[in-house]
Amino acid sequence: MPPSLPLATAWRIARRDLNGRFRGLRLLLICLFLGVGALSAIGTLTAAIQGELSGRGQEMLGGDLEVEVWQRPLAEPEVALLESHGTLSHGMRMQAMASTPDSATPVELKAVDDRWPLYGVLTLADGRTVGAPPAGQAWLAKGAAERLNIKTGDRFTLGTVQLQVGGIIDIEPDRLSEGFALGQTVIVPFDVPGQAGLTAPGAMYETKTRLRFSGDQDPEAVEEQIKQSFPEAGLDLRTRDRASPGAERFVSRLGEFLTLVGLAALVIAGIGIGGGVSSYLDARRNSIATLKILGASSSDISRIYALQIGAAALVGAIAGMITGVVITPLLASAMGDLLPVNTGLVIDPFALLRAAGFGMLVAVAFAAPPLVRARAFPALALMRARVSPLTQAWRGAVLPVGFSLLGIVVLALLGSTQMWLTALFLGGAAGLLGLLALLGIGIRRLAARAPRPTSPIARIALANLHRPGSATGSLVTALGFGLAAFVLLAAVQTALDNNIARSVPARAPDYFVLDIPKDRLVEFEAVVEGQATGATIRAVPTLRGAVLSFGSRDNPTVVADMEELPENAWALRGERGLTYADTLPEGNVLVEGEWWPENYDGEPLVSVDEELAEAADLKVGDYLTVGVLGVERTARIANLRRIDWESLGFNNAMVFSANALSDAPHNLAATISLPQGSSAAGLLRALIVSFPSSSVIEVGPLLTEARAILEQVSLAILAAASVAVLAGIAVLLGAIAAARAARLYDTVVLRVLGASTRQLLALQLAEFGLLALLLSVVALGLGSVTAWLVIVQLFEFDWLPDWPRVLAVLAAGVALVLAFALAASLPLLRAKPASSLRAL
């Protein structure tokens, strides 16, 4: 056995044979560039956001621990326990109305004491770093100042108090932890809400108390101590490690989805890599045969061409990593309004190495089989491979492919926050590859057994699907994934669009009004009617309370004792909106039980949302205990309701009979719907004058903001999914190009036998059209299932695809395939039979 070539000699031969522009390996380069670039950008961006969330947890929360409670300040024992752990900063948050003689706007009022902020600093637009505003002054968000048309030094009215604008807010340190706001922020001294009459009994306000630890204490341990000490107080607690749970959850879900998209792009790209390497080695068959005749061993062939393929893969991976780093600041700028992220250049070594590792492992897994196949045959077999195609040689590829797949699984699980989802995806990808491979075998066998058509074109097209050396297997895999990517993108896009349209309806109440004194409802209706004749008013009592226990009377489940809440039982978490009514609320449907009669005065009853009942395993006849302003109130579940959550009216998961809650201090909330096509320019001003302690929220700007946020999320998801589509298009092009190279011999022979250009084009259309039509059905199923997993399981949206649009996109994909196939056939038609036959 001749000695193996030294590595340096093998590299010299590989380098000389390797075109400087990587001709023949460009598909490998493109596929790796797309996949590694997507994963690099995704990993870097996600790491940057998570780093900001974890590193700035104290600043974003405004303390090491935060305690929230509705409609009351903390009691003395609660304050004493918190003070034993460190320094407290007391605050409040509520909706209010700010006005000047010429304008008015709803604002998010934030009252803070002199110790605020415990962490971080507030920066004003003029460059000053400040804390709480001085007495008689307020800090205003830029939007609030613009809507009121005021500037620093001007005065405005808040409730019944006049304040001076002390400065315009530039950076608010704890803004992200405050969540979604119904107005622009106005920060005032702690005693202002009381002076303005905004904290009267029954008013809807939230007390926020922040704690800064005096020593190195465990936030989770302190949180658990508070819960055990006051299990029925309705306290909602957050620690610095969960400063913005909504943002953390969104980042986790989005990061997981984007990583899976990157992996999907790499899996699809892997198919292209396999096809590209096969085509490249097929084009080099004479070179390989010559090397073998000159004495090169199979291991020498493997070494030479593995170096070539490895060099191309390395260039593609490095280019992808560089591109991922470069585009991360652009992605950060696009998401800067939603999440805290540095918009500068961010380099995360782990994310980049992980992305490159994925790319190289995918390259090995898909390039090893054609490389092993090329090295396993003698020179004479390679020389006649065009007319006597090589048989498959797979045993030698088992080891490299197996190790590569194991590495991909380890890398995927190593950085995953939802391992079950990642494992499901990897299993699904492997299953899809296997399914498409079996489908390719099935199509070949079916074509071999099918009756021969009378049309010569159809007969040859059918024979091309099963003849020796046919590319049916690779084409089925490439077309299946490529067309499925089109369906995925269309289904995701239309489902997101329909969710946005349904969640943010075009028609909704024009105004929400909070904190209307319940003894002044008639006066409120008169003010509205005086400014907007024919307006529809719907008023309901509003209270806040926390579910303390639920279930049977004798053995209830205590919420404070539960380690984890059931999925979708969100109403059991913290304090929620409560109301009471004599009649079934508008837009609700009774699904089980009976509604209580008007002026009911028996055992306190409650109506529960059917989704909550299902999540918490509640049934009619069970009991529910809530804490309202520190008082326990127990009611029996009388019925279950289906709620129309799409309407932007008052939808409460729990509606009580009047005798259960009416004696608790509370106010009313109301919606105002103006007659179609009418306006009420003076309504806002009239309500502010007559009800200075009430908050009026204009729904129009709120809907616009909500729609903008949802569209931003939708754009991020679609941009990521587009990477998989681009990879699918690249693979389709590669597979068709590879099939074109294999058809050169057939085309030349047919032309010698007298086939016309029209007949050759018809042959291509017949073959690819038959495959595309068969696989479009498969792609519709694969793409739809994947889109359903993304929309429903990952992001928890409703499954609302627009099927006509999905089918139209699929049809466009089939047309694109046929156009590619025809375009790839044109060079074959220009080939000269004599020169082509001499080259075979």
DOTOR-332435 format. One record per residue (C-alpha): x negated, y, z. Coordinates in steps of 0.2 Angstrom, whole numbers, padded with zeros to 4 digits, always signed. Layout:
% DOTOR-332435
XYZ ...
***
This chain:
% DOTOR-332435
+0000+0000+0000 -0008+0016-0005 -0012+0029+0009 +0001+0043+0011 -0003+0060+0005 -0010+0072+0018 +0003+0085+0023 -0007+0100+0015 -0008+0091-0001 +0011+0087-0001 +0014+0105+0003 +0003+0111-0011 +0013+0100-0024 +0029+0105-0016 +0025+0124-0017 +0019+0123-0035 +0035+0114-0040 +0046+0126-0030 +0052+0140-0040 +0049+0157-0031 +0067+0161-0033 +0072+0144-0026 +0081+0140-0043 +0091+0124-0040 +0092+0127-0021 +0102+0143-0021 +0118+0134-0016 +0109+0128-0001 +0102+0145+0003 +0119+0153+0001 +0128+0141+0012 +0115+0142+0026 +0115+0161+0024 +0134+0162+0027 +0135+0149+0041 +0120+0155+0051 +0124+0173+0048 +0141+0171+0054 +0136+0161+0070 +0122+0173+0073 +0133+0188+0073 +0147+0179+0083 +0135+0173+0096 +0126+0190+0098 +0142+0200+0099 +0150+0188+0112 +0134+0187+0122 +0133+0206+0122 +0151+0209+0128 +0150+0195+0141 +0134+0203+0147 +0143+0220+0149 +0158+0212+0158 +0147+0203+0170 +0133+0216+0173 +0145+0230+0175 +0159+0221+0185 +0157+0232+0200 +0158+0248+0190 +0172+0242+0179 +0182+0237+0195 +0177+0252+0205 +0171+0240+0219 +0167+0223+0224 +0185+0218+0228 +0201+0227+0223 +0218+0225+0232 +0234+0230+0223 +0252+0231+0230 +0267+0239+0224 +0278+0253+0232 +0269+0254+0248 +0252+0258+0255 +0242+0245+0264 +0248+0241+0282 +0236+0245+0296 +0231+0226+0299 +0227+0224+0280 +0216+0240+0281 +0207+0234+0296 +0203+0218+0289 +0196+0226+0273 +0186+0239+0283 +0177+0225+0293 +0169+0220+0276 +0163+0237+0270 +0168+0254+0264 +0186+0257+0257 +0192+0269+0243 +0211+0272+0243 +0220+0275+0226 +0237+0275+0218 +0243+0273+0200 +0259+0277+0192 +0268+0284+0177 +0272+0303+0178 +0276+0318+0167 +0264+0332+0164 +0271+0348+0157 +0268+0366+0153 +0280+0379+0148 +0278+0374+0129 +0275+0355+0130 +0277+0339+0140 +0269+0322+0139 +0270+0306+0149 +0254+0302+0158 +0246+0288+0168 +0243+0297+0185 +0228+0290+0195 +0226+0297+0212 +0210+0294+0221 +0202+0299+0238 +0185+0307+0241 +0175+0291+0241 +0180+0287+0223 +0171+0280+0213 +0162+0267+0224 +0152+0262+0209 +0148+0272+0194 +0151+0290+0190 +0164+0300+0180 +0157+0310+0166 +0166+0325+0160 +0165+0332+0142 +0154+0346+0148 +0141+0334+0154 +0145+0335+0173 +0145+0319+0183 +0159+0320+0196 +0169+0310+0208 +0187+0314+0214 +0193+0332+0209 +0194+0346+0221 +0210+0351+0229 +0222+0359+0217 +0213+0352+0202 +0214+0337+0190 +0203+0329+0177 +0212+0326+0161 +0209+0313+0147 +0206+0322+0130 +0222+0315+0123 +0232+0322+0138 +0224+0340+0136 +0228+0339+0117 +0246+0335+0119 +0249+0348+0132 +0238+0360+0121 +0228+0366+0137 +0209+0367+0141 +0198+0368+0156 +0204+0382+0168 +0222+0381+0162 +0237+0376+0173 +0250+0363+0171 +0264+0355+0181 +0265+0337+0188 +0281+0333+0196 +0284+0348+0207 +0266+0353+0209 +0255+0365+0199 +0237+0360+0195 +0222+0367+0187 +0213+0358+0173 +0196+0355+0181 +0188+0346+0167 +0191+0334+0152 +0186+0316+0155 +0172+0309+0144 +0168+0292+0153 +0179+0285+0166 +0170+0271+0174 +0184+0259+0179 +0195+0262+0164 +0194+0244+0157 +0200+0236+0173 +0216+0247+0173 +0223+0238+0158 +0235+0244+0145 +0242+0262+0149 +0258+0270+0144 +0250+0287+0143 +0234+0297+0144 +0225+0297+0160 +0226+0311+0173 +0216+0310+0189 +0221+0319+0204 +0217+0320+0223 +0225+0306+0233 +0238+0317+0242 +0245+0325+0225 +0258+0311+0222 +0266+0313+0239 +0266+0332+0237 +0275+0330+0220 +0288+0319+0226 +0282+0304+0216 +0280+0291+0231 +0298+0293+0239 +0306+0277+0245 +0310+0266+0229 +0298+0275+0218 +0288+0264+0206 +0269+0266+0211 +0255+0254+0213 +0242+0256+0228 +0225+0251+0223 +0212+0249+0237 +0194+0246+0232 +0181+0238+0244 +0162+0240+0243 +0154+0227+0253 +0142+0232+0267 +0131+0217+0265 +0128+0202+0254 +0145+0194+0255 +0153+0182+0244 +0168+0190+0235 +0177+0174+0233 +0176+0170+0252 +0183+0187+0256 +0197+0185+0244 +0202+0169+0252 +0201+0176+0269 +0213+0190+0264 +0225+0178+0256 +0225+0167+0271 +0228+0181+0283 +0242+0189+0273 +0250+0175+0263 +0267+0183+0261 +0261+0202+0258 +0262+0201+0239 +0244+0207+0238 +0236+0205+0221 +0217+0203+0222 +0203+0204+0210 +0184+0203+0213 +0169+0210+0203 +0167+0194+0194 +0185+0196+0187 +0185+0215+0185 +0195+0214+0168 +0202+0196+0167 +0212+0201+0152 +0197+0207+0143 +0187+0192+0148 +0200+0180+0143 +0202+0189+0126 +0183+0188+0123 +0182+0170+0128 +0196+0165+0116 +0190+0176+0102 +0172+0170+0105 +0177+0152+0105 +0187+0155+0089 +0174+0164+0080 +0161+0150+0085 +0173+0137+0078 +0175+0147+0062 +0156+0148+0060 +0155+0129+0063 +0169+0127+0050 +0159+0137+0038 +0143+0127+0041 +0153+0111+0039 +0160+0117+0023 +0143+0123+0018 +0135+0106+0023 +0146+0098+0009 +0138+0111-0003 +0121+0108+0004 +0123+0089+0000 +0129+0093-0017 +0116+0106-0021 +0102+0094-0015 +0109+0080-0025 +0109+0091-0041 +0092+0098-0037 +0084+0081-0035 +0094+0074-0050 +0086+0088-0060 +0069+0083-0053 +0071+0065-0057 +0057+0065-0071 +0045+0074-0059 +0049+0061-0046 +0047+0046-0058 +0030+0054-0064 +0024+0055-0046 +0029+0037-0043 +0020+0031-0059 +0004+0041-0053 +0004+0031-0037 +0015+0042-0025 +0024+0031-0012 +0042+0033-0007 +0036+0042+0009 +0026+0054-0001 +0041+0058-0012 +0051+0061+0004 +0038+0072+0012 +0036+0083-0004 +0054+0086-0007 +0059+0087+0011 +0046+0102+0012 +0054+0110-0002 +0072+0108+0005 +0065+0113+0022 +0057+0129+0016 +0073+0134+0007 +0084+0130+0022 +0072+0140+0033 +0073+0155+0022 +0092+0154+0022 +0093+0152+0041 +0081+0167+0044 +0090+0178+0032 +0106+0173+0040 +0099+0177+0058 +0093+0194+0052 +0110+0198+0044 +0119+0193+0059 +0108+0204+0070 +0110+0219+0058 +0129+0218+0057 +0132+0215+0075 +0132+0234+0079 +0145+0237+0065 +0156+0224+0073 +0153+0232+0090 +0158+0249+0083 +0174+0241+0076 +0179+0234+0093 +0172+0248+0104 +0190+0254+0108 +0195+0237+0114 +0180+0230+0124 +0164+0236+0132 +0150+0233+0120 +0134+0241+0116 +0134+0248+0098 +0115+0248+0097 +0105+0234+0090 +0107+0218+0101 +0096+0203+0100 +0101+0187+0110 +0087+0174+0108 +0099+0160+0113 +0113+0165+0101 +0100+0166+0087 +0091+0150+0090 +0108+0141+0093 +0114+0148+0076 +0098+0143+0067 +0098+0126+0076 +0116+0123+0069 +0110+0128+0052 +0095+0117+0051 +0104+0102+0059 +0118+0103+0046 +0105+0104+0032 +0097+0088+0038 +0113+0079+0040 +0119+0083+0023 +0102+0083+0013 +0096+0067+0020 +0107+0055+0010 +0103+0062-0007 +0084+0063-0002 +0084+0045+0004 +0093+0039-0012 +0080+0048-0023 +0065+0040-0014 +0072+0022-0014 +0072+0018-0032 +0058+0013-0044 +0052+0025-0057 +0060+0016-0072 +0077+0017-0063 +0075+0036-0061 +0070+0038-0079 +0086+0030-0085 +0097+0037-0071 +0107+0047-0084 +0114+0032-0093 +0113+0020-0078 +0117+0030-0063 +0108+0026-0047 +0118+0016-0034 +0120+0023-0017 +0106+0020-0004 +0112+0025+0013 +0104+0014+0026 +0088+0025+0027 +0099+0040+0030 +0107+0033+0046 +0094+0039+0058 +0091+0057+0052 +0110+0059+0050 +0114+0052+0067 +0101+0062+0076 +0107+0078+0067 +0125+0075+0071 +0121+0071+0089 +0111+0088+0090 +0126+0097+0082 +0138+0090+0096 +0125+0094+0110 +0123+0112+0103 +0142+0115+0101 +0146+0109+0119 +0131+0118+0126 +0138+0135+0123 +0156+0132+0124 +0168+0139+0136 +0182+0127+0131 +0174+0110+0129 +0190+0101+0125 +0193+0113+0110 +0176+0111+0103 +0176+0092+0105 +0193+0092+0096 +0186+0103+0082 +0171+0092+0080 +0181+0076+0080 +0194+0084+0068 +0180+0090+0056 +0172+0072+0056 +0190+0065+0054 +0193+0077+0039 +0177+0072+0031 +0181+0054+0033 +0198+0056+0027 +0193+0065+0011 +0179+0052+0008 +0193+0039+0009 +0204+0049-0002 +0190+0050-0015 +0188+0032-0015 +0207+0029-0016 +0208+0041-0031 +0194+0032-0040 +0203+0015-0037 +0220+0022-0042 +0213+0030-0058 +0204+0013-0062 +0221+0003-0060 +0232+0017-0068 +0240+0013-0085 +0230+0021-0099 +0238+0036-0107 +0241+0037-0126 +0233+0054-0127 +0214+0053-0129 +0211+0068-0119 +0221+0062-0104 +0213+0044-0106 +0196+0051-0105 +0200+0063-0091 +0207+0048-0081 +0192+0038-0085 +0180+0052-0079 +0188+0050-0062 +0182+0032-0059 +0168+0029-0071 +0150+0025-0064 +0141+0040-0059 +0157+0051-0058 +0157+0065-0046 +0175+0062-0040 +0170+0059-0022 +0160+0075-0020 +0173+0085-0030 +0187+0078-0019 +0178+0084-0003 +0173+0101-0010 +0190+0104-0017 +0199+0098-0002 +0190+0109+0010 +0189+0124-0002 +0208+0124-0005 +0212+0121+0013 +0202+0136+0017 +0213+0146+0006 +0228+0139+0015 +0221+0143+0032 +0217+0161+0028 +0235+0164+0021 +0244+0155+0035 +0234+0164+0049 +0236+0181+0040 +0255+0179+0037 +0258+0172+0055 +0248+0187+0063 +0258+0199+0052 +0275+0192+0057 +0270+0191+0075 +0265+0209+0075 +0281+0213+0066 +0292+0204+0078 +0282+0209+0094 +0282+0227+0089 +0299+0230+0081 +0303+0245+0070 +0319+0249+0079 +0318+0250+0098 +0324+0262+0112 +0318+0280+0109 +0314+0283+0127 +0311+0274+0143 +0314+0283+0159 +0307+0277+0176 +0311+0282+0194 +0329+0289+0192 +0337+0291+0209 +0351+0279+0210 +0363+0292+0217 +0360+0304+0202 +0364+0292+0187 +0380+0302+0182 +0369+0318+0182 +0356+0310+0172 +0369+0304+0159 +0376+0321+0158 +0359+0329+0154 +0356+0316+0140 +0373+0319+0133 +0370+0337+0133 +0354+0336+0123 +0358+0321+0112 +0377+0318+0109 +0381+0300+0106 +0365+0293+0114 +0366+0275+0121 +0360+0274+0139 +0356+0258+0148 +0351+0259+0166 +0346+0245+0178 +0340+0244+0196 +0321+0242+0197 +0311+0234+0211 +0294+0225+0213 +0292+0209+0222 +0281+0193+0223 +0287+0175+0222 +0282+0168+0239 +0290+0150+0237 +0301+0140+0226 +0309+0123+0224 +0320+0114+0236 +0326+0122+0252 +0319+0108+0263 +0302+0106+0255 +0298+0122+0245 +0281+0125+0235 +0272+0139+0243 +0263+0150+0230 +0249+0155+0241 +0245+0136+0244 +0243+0133+0226 +0226+0131+0219 +0231+0134+0201 +0247+0141+0194 +0256+0130+0181 +0253+0135+0163 +0265+0149+0157 +0271+0152+0175 +0265+0170+0174 +0279+0177+0184 +0272+0168+0199 +0256+0178+0199 +0257+0194+0209 +0271+0206+0210 +0284+0207+0196 +0298+0217+0191 +0315+0212+0199 +0332+0218+0196 +0350+0214+0200 +0366+0214+0190 +0384+0209+0190 +0385+0204+0172 +0373+0194+0160 +0360+0206+0154 +0362+0211+0135 +0352+0200+0124 +0351+0185+0136 +0360+0169+0133 +0366+0157+0147 +0359+0140+0144 +0363+0131+0161 +0374+0135+0176 +0387+0149+0178 +0385+0168+0180 +0392+0175+0197 +0408+0185+0197 +0408+0204+0198 +0406+0211+0215 +0400+0194+0221 +0397+0193+0240 +0393+0175+0244 +0376+0167+0246 +0362+0177+0237 +0360+0170+0219 +0347+0172+0206 +0346+0169+0187 +0329+0163+0181 +0321+0163+0163 +0322+0145+0156 +0303+0146+0151 +0298+0150+0169 +0310+0136+0175 +0302+0124+0164 +0284+0129+0168 +0287+0129+0187 +0299+0114+0186 +0314+0124+0193 +0332+0118+0191 +0349+0125+0195 +0352+0123+0214 +0334+0126+0219 +0329+0141+0230 +0317+0156+0226 +0310+0167+0240 +0302+0184+0235 +0294+0197+0246 +0300+0215+0243 +0292+0228+0253 +0286+0216+0265 +0303+0208+0268 +0307+0190+0263 +0323+0187+0252 +0329+0170+0248 +0342+0166+0234 +0348+0150+0226 +0346+0148+0207 +0363+0149+0200 +0359+0148+0181 +0345+0148+0168 +0344+0161+0154 +0336+0162+0137 +0328+0180+0135 +0327+0189+0119 +0309+0195+0122 +0308+0203+0105 +0320+0217+0110 +0311+0231+0119 +0324+0233+0132 +0324+0228+0150 +0319+0209+0151 +0317+0202+0169 +0312+0184+0172 +0322+0185+0188 +0339+0194+0189 +0347+0193+0207 +0365+0196+0212 +0368+0213+0220 +0369+0207+0238 +0352+0200+0237 +0342+0216+0233 +0354+0231+0233 +0350+0236+0251 +0331+0238+0247 +0324+0255+0243 +0324+0257+0224 +0327+0268+0210 +0334+0265+0192 +0326+0264+0175 +0334+0268+0159 +0332+0266+0140 +0339+0280+0129 +0343+0276+0111 +0347+0290+0100 +0360+0289+0085 +0352+0283+0069 +0344+0298+0060 +0346+0310+0074 +0333+0319+0085 +0334+0327+0102 +0320+0340+0103 +0325+0348+0120 +0328+0331+0128 +0311+0329+0136 +0310+0346+0143 +0328+0345+0150 +0324+0329+0159 +0308+0336+0166 +0317+0351+0173 +0331+0341+0180 +0321+0326+0186 +0303+0331+0190 +0299+0315+0199 +0305+0304+0185 +0294+0298+0171 +0299+0299+0153 +0290+0288+0140 +0291+0290+0122 +0292+0273+0113 +0286+0279+0096 +0268+0283+0101 +0268+0267+0112 +0273+0256+0097 +0260+0264+0086 +0246+0261+0099 +0252+0243+0102 +0253+0240+0083 +0236+0247+0081 +0228+0236+0094 +0237+0220+0087 +0231+0224+0069 +0213+0227+0076 +0214+0209+0083 +0222+0203+0068 +0208+0210+0057 +0194+0203+0068 +0202+0185+0066 +0205+0187+0047 +0187+0194+0044 +0180+0179+0053 +0191+0166+0044 +0186+0174+0028 +0168+0167+0031 +0175+0150+0030 +0184+0155+0013 +0168+0162+0006 +0159+0146+0011 +0173+0136+0003 +0171+0146-0013 +0152+0143-0013 +0155+0125-0011 +0168+0124-0025 +0156+0133-0037 +0142+0121-0032 +0152+0105-0034 +0158+0111-0051 +0141+0116-0056 +0134+0099-0051 +0148+0090-0060 +0143+0101-0076 +0125+0095-0075 +0131+0077-0074 +0143+0079-0089 +0129+0086-0101 +0126+0068-0108 +0145+0065-0110 +0148+0081-0118 +0134+0079-0131 +0140+0061-0135 +0158+0067-0138 +0152+0082-0149 +0142+0070-0159 +0157+0059-0161 +0167+0074-0167 +0176+0082-0152 +0181+0100-0155 +0178+0114-0142 +0196+0115-0139 +0197+0096-0135 +0182+0098-0123 +0190+0112-0114 +0206+0103-0113 +0197+0088-0106 +0190+0099-0092 +0207+0106-0088 +0215+0089-0088 +0202+0082-0076 +0201+0096-0064 +0219+0100-0065 +0224+0082-0060 +0212+0083-0045 +0217+0100-0040 +0235+0096-0040 +0233+0080-0030 +0222+0089-0017 +0233+0104-0016 +0245+0094-0006 +0231+0088+0005 +0224+0105+0007 +0242+0112+0012 +0243+0100+0026 +0225+0102+0032 +0225+0121+0031 +0242+0122+0040 +0237+0111+0054 +0221+0121+0057 +0230+0137+0056 +0243+0131+0069 +0229+0126+0081 +0222+0144+0079 +0238+0154+0081 +0248+0143+0094 +0235+0134+0104 +0220+0146+0104 +0228+0163+0104 +0246+0158+0110 +0255+0167+0097 +0271+0161+0089 +0270+0150+0073 +0277+0162+0060 +0269+0159+0043 +0276+0166+0027 +0277+0149+0017 +0281+0158+0000 +0265+0168+0002 +0255+0153+0008 +0260+0143-0007 +0256+0158-0019 +0239+0159-0011 +0236+0140-0014 +0242+0141-0032 +0230+0156-0034 +0216+0144-0027 +0221+0130-0039 +0220+0143-0053 +0203+0149-0047 +0197+0131-0047 +0202+0129-0065 +0194+0145-0070 +0178+0140-0062 +0179+0123-0071 +0181+0132-0088 +0168+0144-0085 +0156+0130-0080 +0160+0121-0096 +0155+0135-0107 +0136+0132-0106 +0139+0114-0111 +0148+0119-0126 +0133+0129-0132 +0121+0115-0129 +0113+0108-0146 +0115+0089-0147 +0098+0086-0154 +0088+0095-0141 +0099+0088-0127 +0098+0070-0133 +0079+0072-0133 +0079+0078-0116 +0089+0064-0109 
***
